[in-house]
C-alpha cells in the first residue's frame, strides 16, 4: 500500500513548497521526470506524433536523456512500433534501433506503412503426424 494515495498531489506539493525540501535538487527532479517519461515512451500505442509532442513538452535534452536510458530491448520495440517495415539490420541492436528511432523522429526516415512486403505464395502446411503426442509413442511402451 502506498503511503500517499495521490502521487500527483504529493509532487505538486513538493514543487509548490521548494523551501521545505532543500535537499531535493534539480538533478533529483530531472531523474524523476526521466523515469516518468520513460514509462510513457515504453507504453504501447504511442505514435510518432505522440513522441514528438512528448519531446516538445519535456524539452529536447530531457527527451534525449530519456531515450538514452531505455534498455536495448525497449529501444528495439519502439523502433519496430514506429516503423513496422524497417529492415532487420536497422533494428537488430540497441544502438542501431536508437539511431533509427532518432531518424524517424527527426523526419529523415519516414515509416513506410504503405510499402507492405509483397505477399508470398503460401505453401500448404505439412500433414500432421497422428502418432505425435500419443502416450505409447512418448513413453516407448
Order of alpha helices (4+ residues) and beta strands (2+ residues): alpha-alpha-alpha-alpha-alpha-alpha-alpha-alpha
